[in-house]
Amino acid sequence: MQTSGDSRPIILGSTSRYRHELLQRLRLPFEAIAPAVDETPRPGETPLALATRLALAKAQDVAQRHPQAVVIGSDQVADLDGEPLGKPGTHERAVAQLTRMSGRTVVFQTAVAVVCHATGFEQQDLAAVRVRFRTLTPAEIEAYLRAETPYDCAGSARSEGLGIALLDAIDSDDPTALVGLPLIRTARMLRAAGCSLL
């Protein structure tokens, strides 16, 4: 798969369907390859540091295997008062996450990195999205989780779907960041890496 700029392949270092759908908006040919990265937080690691480290690690891991490609890595961690909230994985954990976030402001730290080993290019950036949750009843949480099953979403909230009904406000300068890939920042870095978008 080639770009129209310097003809380097573009690879999304992710198996996330949300990031795949977002990157398609740029209408660039790309392929998605799973990075082999341990996503376990390090002791004392902040959500911002975790998201930034993992985004770069994902891009670097895939770029090492595909050195001629321009590789995009991204990661998102929900930040509740400095505590990282990842993907819940189960219904019970999702209930616990949403119960804790009810009536509170959560910062979704969405990091993105672009790496090309052949050219020595490496950039990363972070889009912080402040999300204010409504005060949620247990019945609302159960109804939402039954409808959406967002167990693969950081913080259990799928804002592009019914999850928007859980929220009072979203504050961001990169609107797609909350879904999982900040496209304004991604496009900026792809241009800097030599990829022609328009």
Secondary structure as GFF3:
##gff-version 3
##sequence-region A 1 198
A	DSSP	beta_strand	10	12	.	.	.	ID=ss1
A	DSSP	alpha_helix	17	23	.	.	.	ID=ss2
A	DSSP	three_ten_helix	24	26	.	.	.	ID=ss3
A	DSSP	beta_strand	31	32	.	.	.	ID=ss4
A	DSSP	alpha_helix	47	65	.	.	.	ID=ss5
A	DSSP	beta_strand	70	80	.	.	.	ID=ss6
A	DSSP	beta_strand	83	85	.	.	.	ID=ss7
A	DSSP	alpha_helix	91	101	.	.	.	ID=ss8
A	DSSP	beta_strand	105	116	.	.	.	ID=ss9
A	DSSP	beta_strand	121	133	.	.	.	ID=ss10
A	DSSP	alpha_helix	138	148	.	.	.	ID=ss11
A	DSSP	three_ten_helix	154	156	.	.	.	ID=ss12
A	DSSP	three_ten_helix	162	166	.	.	.	ID=ss13
A	DSSP	beta_strand	167	171	.	.	.	ID=ss14
A	DSSP	three_ten_helix	177	179	.	.	.	ID=ss15
A	DSSP	alpha_helix	183	192	.	.	.	ID=ss16
###
